[in-house]
Amino acid sequence: MKASQIAVLAAAVLVLVLGYEAEVSVAAVTCNPTELNPCMPAMMSGAAPSALCCSKMKQQQPCFCQYMKNPGLKQYVSSPNVKKIVTTCKVSMPKC
């Protein structure tokens, strides 16, 4: 994939995530996909996630099913790079 294509894809993902404003509470967790912004570098490149990313993944884990049911977020939450992140961060993916 060319660098320009990656940049466009990254910008589109960022706009999608930042544009998603609905927040829903799940068991005292506020589901907000923008909380996963620290994970964007790892999501886009497959690089190792930061400690902040892992922390945010753990906080948002109860929301993963909700995110996977959202057509605008599903492709990102179920991507191979996100699977690498949750494995590295030792966060379990729920069965939805």
N, C-alpha and C positions, 0 to 999 in steps of 0.2 A: 504494500500500500504506500502510495506516495505521501510525502510529508504534508503536502497541501490537502490531501484527502483526510489525513489524520487530524489536521487542524480544523477542518470543516466539521468532521465528526465530533471532535471534542467540543467545539463551540455549540453544536446542536444539542449534545448531551447536557452541557451546562445550562443552556437556555431551557431545556425541558425540565431539568431538575429544579432550577431556580424559579421557573414559571409555575411549578406545581405548588400551589399555596394552601391546599386543603390540609388541615391538621386534624387528626382523629386520635382520641385517647384509647389506648389498649393497655389495660391492667397498669395504670399509673405511668405509662410511657406515652409521650406525645409523639405520634407518628408524623414525621416530617422528613421527607427524603433529602432536603437540603442539609440535614445533619450529617449526611454521608459525603459532603463535599471534600473533606480531608482525604477521602479514598479515591478521588478522581484520577490522580496520577497512576495509581495502581490499577484502577479499572481500565484506563485507556491504554496503558503500556504493558501491563502484566508484571510491572516492577513489584518489589516487596512492599507491603503496606507499612505505613508509619505506625508508631504506637498510638497516636491520636486516631488514626483510621481504625485500628483494632478496637479502641475504646468506643468509638461511635458505632461500629458494627455490633458490638455487644449490647449497647444501649438500644439500638434499633431492631435487634433480632426479633422481638415479638411482633414487629410490623412487617416482616418479610412476606407473609402470605398476602397481606393487603397490597403490598407493592407488586407482587407477582400477579395479582388479579387485575391490576391497573394496566390497560393496554399500552399506555404511554411509558410505563416503567418496566414492564415485564422483560423486554429484550435486554435491558441492562442488568436487572437483578439476577436473571438466569444465565448471564454470559459466563463463558469459561474463566475469564479473569476474576469475576466475583467469586466463583467457586474456589479459585486459588486463594483469594483473600480470606474467605471464611475458614479454609483449611489452615492457613498460616496463623490466623488469629484465634484458632480453636473455638470458633463459633459454629454451632450446629444449625443446619438449614432445616426448617420445619417441614413436615409432610403436610402439604396443603390440600 
